[in-house]
Amino acid sequence: MELRNYMELVADEALGRMLVDREDVCKCEHCRKDALALVLNRLPAKYIVTDKGRIMTKIKETEVQFQADIIRELVKALEIIKKSPRHNLNV
């Protein structure tokens, strides 16, 4: 197993689910990556390298506060992206 930030996987999945219901936010790849970067910079990293670590982190994912933290940061990030999408900038 490779070194992975489990939070990246969880946040990306949650972002995908959230974007399904949002018609007011750009869903292009650039804006999606910008939103994910904003979220990951505000949440603690959860690095895993073993199956045991993956299982323990997956258990943590079921906690209400864990999910609430991700959703809160996703909502903030999507509002930032909505106000200032950077997909047409050459950055």
Secondary structure as UniProt FT lines:
FT   STRAND          4..5
FT   HELIX           6..20
FT   HELIX           29..42
FT   STRAND          47..48
FT   HELIX           51..61
FT   HELIX           64..83
FT   TURN            87..88
//
